[in-house]
Amino acid sequence: MAKKAQSFEQSMEQLEEVVRLLEQGNVPLEEAIELYKRGMTLSKNCHETLQKAEQQLITLVDRNGQETPVNTVKGE
């Protein structure tokens, strides 16, 4: 069964928790390494989600399927 993708908000919450735990400094080394790896994965996923959102905001698709940069949309 495929694992459901986390929302951006869920990933950010988990990333904040990882950072909080690492900043406390009282985590055993092995656990700190695993937390760091998890944090890097979460960070990468969040970054990719933000890049996709940015692309959607930069380009709109009109009724004919033509991509139109946001700054040239009529009515601005």
MIDREN-747276 format. One record per residue (C-alpha): residue in one letter; residue number from 1; y, z, x. Coordinates in steps of 0.25 Angstrom, whole numbers. Layout:
N
- A / NUM / Y / Z / X;
...
# end
This chain:
76
- M / 1 / 0 / 0 / 0;
- A / 2 / 13 / -4 / 6;
- K / 3 / 23 / 7 / 9;
- K / 4 / 36 / 6 / 0;
- A / 5 / 49 / 4 / 8;
- Q / 6 / 58 / 15 / 9;
- S / 7 / 72 / 14 / 3;
- F / 8 / 84 / 14 / 13;
- E / 9 / 88 / 27 / 8;
- Q / 10 / 74 / 33 / 10;
- S / 11 / 74 / 28 / 25;
- M / 12 / 87 / 33 / 28;
- E / 13 / 83 / 47 / 22;
- Q / 14 / 71 / 47 / 31;
- L / 15 / 79 / 42 / 43;
- E / 16 / 89 / 54 / 41;
- E / 17 / 78 / 64 / 41;
- V / 18 / 72 / 58 / 53;
- V / 19 / 85 / 59 / 60;
- R / 20 / 87 / 73 / 55;
- L / 21 / 73 / 78 / 61;
- L / 22 / 76 / 71 / 74;
- E / 23 / 90 / 77 / 75;
- Q / 24 / 84 / 91 / 73;
- G / 25 / 77 / 90 / 86;
- N / 26 / 65 / 99 / 83;
- V / 27 / 55 / 88 / 80;
- P / 28 / 43 / 87 / 89;
- L / 29 / 44 / 75 / 99;
- E / 30 / 32 / 67 / 92;
- E / 31 / 38 / 69 / 78;
- A / 32 / 52 / 65 / 84;
- I / 33 / 47 / 52 / 89;
- E / 34 / 40 / 49 / 75;
- L / 35 / 53 / 53 / 68;
- Y / 36 / 61 / 44 / 77;
- K / 37 / 51 / 32 / 75;
- R / 38 / 53 / 35 / 60;
- G / 39 / 68 / 35 / 61;
- M / 40 / 68 / 22 / 68;
- T / 41 / 60 / 15 / 58;
- L / 42 / 68 / 21 / 47;
- S / 43 / 81 / 17 / 54;
- K / 44 / 76 / 3 / 56;
- N / 45 / 72 / 2 / 41;
- C / 46 / 86 / 7 / 37;
- H / 47 / 93 / -3 / 46;
- E / 48 / 85 / -15 / 41;
- T / 49 / 88 / -11 / 26;
- L / 50 / 103 / -10 / 29;
- Q / 51 / 102 / -24 / 36;
- K / 52 / 96 / -30 / 24;
- A / 53 / 106 / -23 / 15;
- E / 54 / 117 / -28 / 23;
- Q / 55 / 112 / -43 / 23;
- Q / 56 / 111 / -42 / 8;
- L / 57 / 126 / -37 / 7;
- I / 58 / 130 / -48 / 17;
- T / 59 / 124 / -59 / 9;
- L / 60 / 124 / -62 / -6;
- V / 61 / 115 / -72 / -13;
- D / 62 / 122 / -80 / -24;
- R / 63 / 115 / -86 / -36;
- N / 64 / 111 / -99 / -29;
- G / 65 / 104 / -91 / -18;
- Q / 66 / 115 / -93 / -8;
- E / 67 / 118 / -82 / 2;
- T / 68 / 133 / -79 / 2;
- P / 69 / 140 / -69 / 12;
- V / 70 / 146 / -58 / 5;
- N / 71 / 160 / -61 / 10;
- T / 72 / 160 / -75 / 3;
- V / 73 / 155 / -70 / -11;
- K / 74 / 165 / -75 / -22;
- G / 75 / 173 / -64 / -28;
- E / 76 / 177 / -56 / -16;
# end
